[in-house]
Amino acid sequence: MSGHAGREAVAAVWRIESARIVGALARYTGDFALAEDLAQEALAEALVTWPRDGVPRNRTGWLLTVGRRRAIDAYRRRSVRDDRYAALARGLGEGGAASSGSPPADPVREAEDVLWDPDRIDDDMLALMFVSCHPVLSREARVALTLRVVGGLTSDEIAKAFLVPTATAQARITRAKKTLEAVRVPFEVPVGRDRSARLGSVLSAIYLIFTEGSSASSGHDLIRFDLATEAQRLARVLARLVPDEPEVHGLLALLELTAARFPARTGPDGEPVLLEDQDRSRWDRSAIRRGRAALARAEKAGRGLGAYGLQAAIAECHAVAPAVEATDWERIVLIYEALGRLAPSPVVDLNRAVAVSMARGPAAALPIVDELVAGDALPGSHLLPGVRGELLTRLGRTGEARTELERALEAAGNERERTVLRRKLDALG
């Protein structure tokens, strides 16, 4: 196997299984920060070994075995002689490796037997999320750490999700891990008030993971199905864990209804297909039914919809409309106004402007966008100049539209979105 193929294999298994690997190692060691380090060490060894010796048959088991052995090495280096070290050493010694240093007869089975209990995988994932969202961390640090450890995002991707420099995102992650290690946060799913206090940050983390998956901030693919699917899975697990929380169901509804449009959002060549051009017969009707059912559960709680529930209600308006022209845009405007009062955000205001333009025309929407520009909202993002360029195009102000679209093109990091912007510029002549 070529070195390139080996490295691709490492990247693929890490993207899919990293959170489960970290979770299993955290359960095994009882140390969240150590588990993340062990997983990274296993990844580094795979990057050297797989291109040279070939990709193992069971890639996840290989990484778990390396991580487990690195745990023993770490305790040895620290000269820790407590009960945890003794238990770990005995466990490894059963396979003959603790005393002789030789590998066990079946290292993959060894790792899976000890760490990869199928009944514990979901609990491990949820424990990872709740530990990442511990109250001792700032909100930004909680979400950044969860995106890194649970979502498997790189520091660059996290930085773009936060609209901050990469160095800032890296510093948040490093500080968060050190803080968790210093206060010795236990690896467990919290209960009672502690769970409720951390639930908002967990929901935010899932939402940002899905957002990166549904509209990738960089790269050549518009949709990163691995991240989006993982976020949906986590939301479903969380809905089972806390079935009485309406906002959990609201988030699940939003994710399902948004993902329902995935089959029609890209063409055969992977290029984006705008909402007005999508073949709605390709929308996933099963996902729409699941999303509407989750939204109904959120509404039945009787406490009013939260921020995620309101966004799901907007997605439902799109899901039930047979065409763009038949969409209840006035209702969408009203929901965005309610969302803006509940969770003020420049992105909410920008989306409200788009809805206003569809309901009342571009002239009615442009002042909303201009106000955002005047307030220097969303610095560094392509979204604001992209929307303003579209409105100016519809108003016939071609020169100004070109300037805005060029700004959007310069700021866009995803190649598929850049293709759409180039197409709009070409259409201006």
C-alpha positions in Angstrom: 0.0 0.0 0.0 1.2 3.5 -0.8 2.0 6.0 1.9 -0.8 8.2 0.7 -3.4 5.4 0.9 -2.2 4.5 4.4 -2.6 8.1 5.5 -6.1 8.3 3.9 -7.1 5.2 5.8 -5.9 6.7 9.1 -7.9 9.9 8.4 -11.0 8.0 7.5 -11.1 5.8 10.6 -10.2 8.8 12.8 -13.1 10.9 11.4 -15.6 8.1 11.9 -14.4 6.5 15.2 -12.3 9.1 17.1 -15.0 10.0 19.6 -15.8 6.4 20.3 -12.1 5.7 20.8 -11.6 8.6 23.1 -14.8 7.6 25.0 -13.7 4.0 25.4 -10.2 5.1 26.6 -11.7 7.6 29.0 -13.9 4.9 30.5 -10.8 2.6 30.7 -8.5 5.1 32.4 -11.1 7.3 34.2 -9.1 10.3 32.9 -10.7 12.4 30.1 -7.6 14.5 29.3 -5.3 11.5 29.3 -7.7 9.6 27.0 -7.6 12.3 24.4 -3.9 12.4 24.5 -3.7 8.6 24.3 -6.0 8.6 21.2 -3.8 11.3 19.6 -0.7 9.2 20.3 -2.4 6.1 18.7 -3.3 8.3 15.7 0.4 9.5 15.4 1.6 5.9 15.5 -0.9 4.8 12.9 0.3 7.6 10.6 3.8 6.1 10.7 2.9 2.4 10.8 0.0 2.0 8.4 1.7 3.6 5.3 4.8 1.4 6.0 3.3 -1.9 7.1 -0.2 -1.8 5.6 -3.6 -1.0 7.1 -4.7 -3.6 9.7 -7.9 -5.5 9.1 -9.6 -4.0 12.2 -8.4 -0.4 12.3 -10.4 0.7 15.3 -9.2 -2.3 17.3 -5.6 -1.5 16.4 -6.0 2.1 17.6 -7.6 1.0 20.9 -4.8 -1.5 21.5 -2.2 1.1 21.0 -4.1 3.6 23.2 -4.5 1.0 26.0 -0.8 0.2 25.9 0.1 3.9 26.0 -2.0 4.2 29.1 0.2 1.7 30.9 3.3 3.4 29.6 2.0 6.8 30.9 1.4 5.4 34.4 4.8 3.7 34.4 6.5 7.0 33.5 4.7 8.8 36.2 5.6 6.1 38.7 2.1 5.9 39.8 1.6 2.8 42.0 -2.0 3.2 43.0 -4.9 0.8 42.6 -5.7 2.0 39.1 -2.2 1.3 37.8 -2.2 -2.1 39.5 -5.6 -3.0 37.9 -4.4 -1.8 34.5 -1.2 -3.7 34.7 -3.0 -6.9 35.8 -5.4 -6.5 32.9 -2.6 -6.1 30.4 -0.6 -8.8 32.0 -3.3 -11.4 31.4 -2.3 -11.3 27.7 1.4 -11.6 28.6 2.3 -8.1 27.5 2.9 -6.6 31.0 5.7 -8.9 31.9 7.3 -9.7 28.6 6.6 -6.7 26.4 5.5 -9.1 23.7 2.2 -8.5 21.9 -0.8 -10.7 22.9 -2.0 -13.4 20.6 -4.9 -11.3 19.3 -4.3 -7.6 20.2 -7.4 -6.4 18.4 -9.6 -8.8 20.4 -7.8 -7.8 23.6 -8.7 -4.1 23.0 -12.3 -4.9 22.0 -12.9 -7.2 24.9 -11.8 -4.6 27.5 -12.9 -1.3 25.8 -15.3 -1.8 23.0 -18.5 -3.0 24.9 -21.4 -2.3 22.5 -23.7 -1.6 25.4 -21.5 1.2 26.7 -20.8 3.1 23.4 -23.7 5.5 23.7 -23.0 6.2 27.4 -19.4 6.8 26.5 -20.3 9.3 23.9 -22.7 11.2 26.2 -20.2 11.2 29.0 -17.7 12.7 26.6 -20.1 15.5 25.8 -21.1 16.2 29.3 -17.5 16.2 30.5 -16.6 18.6 27.6 -19.4 20.9 28.7 -18.5 21.0 32.4 -19.4 24.3 34.1 -15.8 25.0 35.1 -15.2 25.8 31.4 -16.3 28.9 29.5 -19.1 28.4 27.0 -16.7 28.9 24.1 -14.3 26.4 25.6 -17.0 23.8 26.2 -18.2 23.9 22.6 -14.7 24.0 21.1 -13.6 21.0 23.2 -16.7 19.0 22.3 -16.3 19.8 18.6 -12.7 18.6 18.8 -13.1 15.5 20.9 -16.7 14.4 20.0 -17.0 15.8 16.5 -13.4 15.2 15.4 -13.1 18.6 13.9 -9.7 20.1 13.3 -8.6 23.4 14.9 -9.1 25.2 11.6 -12.7 24.0 11.3 -13.5 24.9 14.8 -12.0 28.4 14.3 -14.2 28.9 11.3 -17.3 27.7 13.2 -16.5 30.4 15.8 -15.2 33.0 13.4 -12.0 33.3 15.3 -8.3 32.8 14.4 -7.0 29.2 14.5 -4.6 30.0 17.3 -7.5 31.2 19.5 -9.4 27.9 18.9 -6.3 25.9 19.8 -5.7 27.9 22.9 -9.3 27.3 24.1 -9.0 23.6 23.6 -5.6 23.4 25.4 -6.9 25.5 28.3 -10.1 23.5 28.6 -8.2 20.2 28.8 -5.8 21.5 31.4 -8.7 22.8 33.5 -10.6 19.5 33.4 -7.4 17.7 34.4 -6.8 20.2 37.2 -10.2 19.8 38.8 -10.3 16.1 38.2 -13.7 16.0 36.4 -15.0 12.4 36.6 -15.9 10.6 33.4 -19.6 10.0 33.8 -23.0 11.2 32.6 -24.3 13.7 35.3 -27.7 13.4 36.9 -30.2 15.8 38.3 -29.5 19.6 38.4 -25.9 19.0 37.2 -27.3 17.5 34.0 -29.8 20.3 33.4 -27.0 22.9 33.9 -24.9 21.4 31.2 -27.6 20.5 28.8 -27.6 23.8 26.9 -23.9 23.6 26.1 -24.4 20.0 24.9 -27.2 21.0 22.6 -25.1 23.9 21.3 -22.2 21.5 20.6 -24.4 19.1 18.7 -25.9 22.0 16.7 -22.5 23.3 15.7 -21.3 19.8 14.7 -24.3 19.5 12.5 -23.8 23.0 11.1 -20.3 22.1 10.0 -21.6 18.9 8.5 -24.5 20.5 6.6 -22.5 23.4 5.2 -18.8 22.6 5.5 -16.7 25.7 6.2 -13.8 24.5 4.0 -12.8 21.8 1.6 -14.3 20.5 -1.6 -17.5 19.0 -0.3 -20.6 21.1 0.5 -21.9 18.5 2.9 -19.9 16.4 5.3 -22.2 13.6 5.9 -20.0 12.0 8.6 -20.4 15.0 10.9 -24.1 15.6 10.1 -25.0 12.0 10.7 -23.0 11.9 13.9 -24.8 15.0 15.2 -28.2 13.4 14.3 -27.2 10.2 16.1 -26.1 12.1 19.2 -29.4 14.1 19.2 -31.4 10.9 19.0 -29.4 9.4 21.9 -29.9 12.5 23.9 -33.6 12.5 23.2 -33.8 9.0 24.6 -31.8 10.0 27.7 -33.8 13.1 28.5 -37.2 12.6 26.9 -38.9 15.3 29.0 -36.7 18.1 27.7 -38.6 19.9 24.8 -35.5 21.7 23.5 -33.8 18.3 23.0 -36.7 17.3 20.7 -36.6 20.8 19.1 -33.0 20.3 18.2 -33.6 16.8 16.9 -36.5 18.1 14.8 -34.3 20.8 13.3 -31.6 18.3 12.4 -34.0 15.8 10.8 -35.8 18.4 8.8 -32.6 20.0 7.6 -31.0 16.7 6.7 -34.1 15.8 4.7 -33.1 18.2 2.0 -29.6 16.8 1.7 -30.4 14.5 -1.3 -31.4 17.5 -3.4 -28.8 20.1 -2.2 -26.1 18.9 -4.5 -26.0 18.0 -8.1 -24.3 15.0 -9.8 -21.0 16.8 -9.8 -21.3 17.8 -6.1 -22.1 21.4 -6.8 -24.7 23.2 -4.6 -28.3 23.4 -5.8 -30.1 26.4 -4.4 -33.4 26.0 -2.6 -35.5 27.4 -5.5 -33.9 24.9 -7.9 -34.1 21.8 -5.8 -36.1 18.8 -6.9 -38.4 18.4 -3.8 -39.4 14.9 -4.8 -35.8 13.9 -3.7 -36.3 15.2 -0.2 -36.2 12.5 2.4 -39.8 12.0 3.4 -39.0 9.7 6.2 -36.7 12.3 7.8 -39.4 14.9 7.4 -41.9 12.7 9.2 -39.3 12.1 12.0 -38.6 15.8 12.2 -42.3 16.8 12.4 -42.9 14.1 15.1 -40.0 15.5 17.2 -41.3 19.0 16.7 -44.8 17.9 17.9 -43.2 16.3 21.0 -41.4 19.6 21.7 -44.7 21.6 21.3 -46.7 19.2 23.6 -44.4 20.1 26.5 -46.5 23.3 26.8 -43.6 25.6 27.7 -43.3 27.2 24.3 -40.7 26.4 21.7 -37.0 27.3 22.4 -34.5 28.6 19.9 -34.0 25.2 18.3 -37.7 24.5 18.2 -38.4 27.8 16.5 -35.7 27.0 13.9 -37.3 23.6 13.4 -40.7 25.3 12.9 -39.1 27.3 10.1 -37.6 24.2 8.6 -41.1 22.6 8.7 -42.5 25.5 6.7 -40.1 24.6 3.9 -40.7 20.9 4.3 -44.4 21.1 3.8 -44.3 23.6 0.9 -44.6 22.1 -2.6 -42.5 24.9 -4.1 -40.7 28.0 -3.1 -43.6 30.2 -4.3 -46.0 28.2 -2.1 -43.9 28.6 1.0 -45.5 30.6 3.9 -42.8 33.3 3.9 -44.8 35.6 6.2 -45.0 32.9 8.8 -41.3 32.4 8.5 -40.7 36.1 9.0 -42.8 36.1 12.1 -40.9 33.0 13.5 -37.5 34.7 12.8 -38.7 37.8 14.7 -39.6 35.6 17.7 -36.3 33.8 17.4 -34.5 37.2 17.3 -36.1 38.2 20.6 -35.3 34.8 22.2 -31.8 34.3 20.9 -30.5 37.5 19.2 -27.8 36.9 16.6 -26.5 38.5 13.4 -27.2 35.2 11.6 -30.8 35.2 12.7 -31.2 38.8 11.5 -29.6 37.9 8.2 -31.9 34.9 7.7 -34.8 37.1 8.6 -33.7 39.5 5.8 -33.7 36.7 3.3 -37.2 35.7 4.4 -38.4 39.3 4.2 -37.0 39.6 0.7 -39.1 36.5 -0.3 -42.2 37.7 1.4 -42.1 41.5 0.6 -39.3 42.0 -2.0 -35.6 42.8 -1.9 -36.2 46.5 -1.2 -37.8 45.7 2.1 -34.9 43.4 3.1 -32.0 45.6 2.1 -32.2 48.0 5.1 -32.0 45.0 7.5 -28.8 43.9 5.8 -27.4 47.4 5.6 -27.9 47.8 9.4 -25.8 44.6 9.9 -23.1 46.0 7.6 -23.0 49.2 9.5 -22.6 47.3 12.8 -19.8 45.2 11.3 -21.7 42.0 11.9 -20.2 38.7 11.0 -16.7 39.9 10.2 -14.7 37.6 7.9 -17.8 35.7 6.9 -19.0 35.4 3.3 -22.6 35.2 4.3 -23.4 38.9 4.7 -21.8 40.2 1.4 -23.3 37.2 -0.3 -26.9 38.0 0.7 -26.4 41.7 0.1 -25.0 41.0 -3.4 -28.1 38.8 -4.1 -30.5 41.6 -3.0 -28.6 44.2 -5.0 -28.8 41.9 -8.1 -32.5 41.6 -7.7 -32.8 45.4 -7.5 -30.8 45.8 -10.7 -27.9 47.5 -8.9 -25.3 45.5 -10.8 -22.1 47.3 -10.0 -22.7 47.3 -6.3 -23.8 43.6 -6.5 -20.6 42.7 -8.2 -18.5 44.3 -5.5 -20.4 42.5 -2.7 -20.2 39.1 -4.5 -16.5 39.5 -5.0 -16.1 40.2 -1.3 -18.1 37.1 -0.6 -16.0 35.0 -3.0 -12.8 36.2 -1.3 -14.1 35.2 2.2 -15.7 31.9 1.3 -13.7 28.9 2.4 -15.7 26.1 0.8 -14.9 25.4 -2.8 -18.5 24.5 -3.7 -19.8 27.7 -2.3 -17.2 29.6 -4.2 -18.4 27.9 -7.4 -21.9 29.3 -6.7 -20.6 32.8 -6.1 -18.5 32.6 -9.3 -21.6 31.6 -11.2 -23.6 34.6 -9.8 -20.8 36.9 -10.8 -20.7 35.4 -14.3 -24.5 36.0 -14.6 -23.9 39.7 -14.0 -22.1 39.8 -17.3 
